[in-house]
Amino acid sequence: MSEQVVGKRQFGHKARLVLPAVLSFKIDEQAHAARAMWNLLHAWWLMMPGEKLHGCPAPELPGCPAH
């Protein structure tokens, strides 16, 4: 009973979004901004000393105990 699978089986439906050029450009800009923000937050997280990682992420934010 050894059968080889020729191709990968895919289940479900993959919807593709077709947008006008203006909306596509705006979404690309938003995606770029989101990636830039993620990169900045990730770099900030890596630069934080280990003892500060367990407390409030940013003491200047409302709702943090140090505020």
N, C-alpha and C positions, 0 to 999 in steps of 0.2 A: 504494500500500500504506500509506496513512495511516489508521490506526484510532485512535480515541480510547478511552482506558480510562475507563469510567464510574465504577468504584469501585476502592478499593485492595484488592488480593488479599492475603489472609492465609493463611499456611501453618502447619501444625502444630496443636498442641492447647494451649489455655491452661487449666490446672487452676485451679480456684477453691477456696479453703479456707473451709469453713463451720465456724465454731467456736462453742461455747457462749459466753454473755455473759461469764462469769468469765475464761475463757481469752483472749477478745478484749480484755478490759480489761487483763490482764497483758501481753499482747503490745504493746498501745498504750503502756503504761508503759515497757516495755523499749525500744521504738522512740524514745520521747521522751528517755530517758536516753542512748541512742546518739547521737541528734542533738545533744544538749547537750554530750556529750563531744567530738564532732567539731567543734562550734563553738568550744569552749575550745581544743582542739589547734590549730585553724586560726588562731585569734587569737594564740596563743602563737607559732606559726610566723611569722606576719606581724610580730610585735614583735621577733623575734630579729635582731640585726645580721647583715649578710651574711657576715662572716668566721666566725661561729659556726655557720652552717648546714651547713658542709662537714664538721664534726667529728662527735663523738658527739651525738645529739639531746638527751640529758640526762645530764650527767656524774655525777649521783648514782645512776644506775642501775648495777646490777652488770654487769660485762662491758665497761664503757667503759674506755678506756685511762686516763682521769683518775681512776678509782675506785681 
